[in-house]
Amino acid sequence: TGLMKTQDGKIWGMADGVLFIFDPVLKEVLRTQRIHEPPSRGGHIWRSAFLVMHSNGYVYGTGGNWLFRIDPRSLEVNMLEENASLLAMDGKGDLYFKRNTELWRYKVSEK
């Protein structure tokens, strides 16, 4: 779940807590990185992860009950918020996620 096309034409996605970067021209996975452990019990796998590319150059996502940031060059992951699911970004670059039954906003730095 959580497919995203980047400006260089690569496809980023998540599967069972693993980030993958796919090259549709070569038809191969270029890199993988475990972001979180897969859920121990069943769930709604069809919407378990979300990814967005921010104008600051980082990829932000939710999965495994976390909001996280990924450096696209090194694939270093920083966990930002726990108890986070779903994800959307507005035109100003603010992120919105669900925590329980509440909508939360995460203001992202441009640096």
C-alpha positions in Angstrom: 0.0 0.0 0.0 1.1 3.6 0.0 2.3 3.9 -3.6 3.9 7.2 -4.6 5.5 8.3 -7.9 8.5 10.6 -7.5 9.8 13.3 -9.9 12.5 10.9 -11.2 9.8 8.4 -12.3 10.5 5.9 -9.5 7.7 4.3 -7.6 7.9 4.2 -3.8 5.7 1.9 -1.8 5.2 0.0 1.4 4.5 -3.7 2.0 4.3 -5.2 5.5 6.4 -2.4 7.0 9.1 -2.5 4.2 9.7 0.5 2.0 10.6 -0.3 -1.6 11.7 1.8 -4.5 10.8 0.4 -7.9 12.1 1.4 -11.3 9.2 0.9 -13.8 11.6 1.2 -16.8 14.0 -1.5 -15.5 11.1 -3.4 -13.9 13.1 -4.0 -10.7 13.2 -3.1 -7.1 16.2 -0.8 -6.5 16.2 -0.5 -2.7 14.3 -1.7 0.3 14.3 -0.5 3.9 12.4 -1.9 6.9 10.4 1.1 8.4 8.4 -0.8 11.1 7.5 -4.3 12.1 4.4 -5.8 10.3 1.2 -5.9 12.4 1.0 -9.0 14.6 -2.7 -9.4 13.9 -4.8 -8.9 10.9 -6.0 -5.4 9.9 -6.9 -3.3 6.9 -3.8 -4.0 4.9 -5.3 -2.3 1.9 -4.7 1.0 3.6 -1.8 0.3 6.0 0.6 2.9 4.7 0.6 6.4 3.2 3.5 8.3 1.6 3.9 11.9 0.5 6.9 13.9 -0.9 7.3 17.2 0.9 8.8 20.3 -0.7 11.7 20.1 1.9 12.9 17.0 0.1 11.9 14.4 2.7 9.3 11.7 2.3 6.7 11.6 5.1 4.6 8.6 5.8 2.4 6.7 8.2 2.5 3.0 8.8 2.7 0.7 11.8 0.9 3.3 13.9 3.6 5.9 13.3 4.1 9.1 11.4 7.7 9.0 10.1 10.2 11.0 7.9 12.5 9.3 5.4 15.6 10.9 3.9 15.3 9.8 0.3 19.1 9.7 -0.2 20.1 7.6 2.7 16.7 6.0 3.6 17.3 7.1 7.2 14.0 7.0 9.1 12.9 9.2 11.9 9.8 8.3 13.8 7.9 11.6 14.6 4.6 10.7 16.2 3.1 7.5 17.6 -0.5 6.5 17.3 -0.8 8.0 13.8 -2.6 6.6 10.7 -3.9 7.8 7.4 -2.1 10.8 5.9 -2.7 13.9 3.8 -0.7 17.0 3.0 -2.2 20.4 2.3 -0.9 23.1 -0.2 1.2 24.7 2.6 3.0 21.4 3.3 1.3 20.7 6.7 0.6 17.1 7.3 -2.7 15.7 8.6 -3.2 12.3 10.2 -5.7 10.4 12.3 -5.1 9.7 16.0 -7.9 7.5 17.4 -11.0 9.5 16.3 -9.3 12.9 16.1 -7.7 14.7 13.2 -4.2 16.0 14.0 -1.9 18.5 12.1 1.9 18.2 12.0 3.7 21.4 10.9 6.7 20.5 8.8 9.9 22.6 8.7 11.2 23.5 5.3 14.7 22.7 6.5 
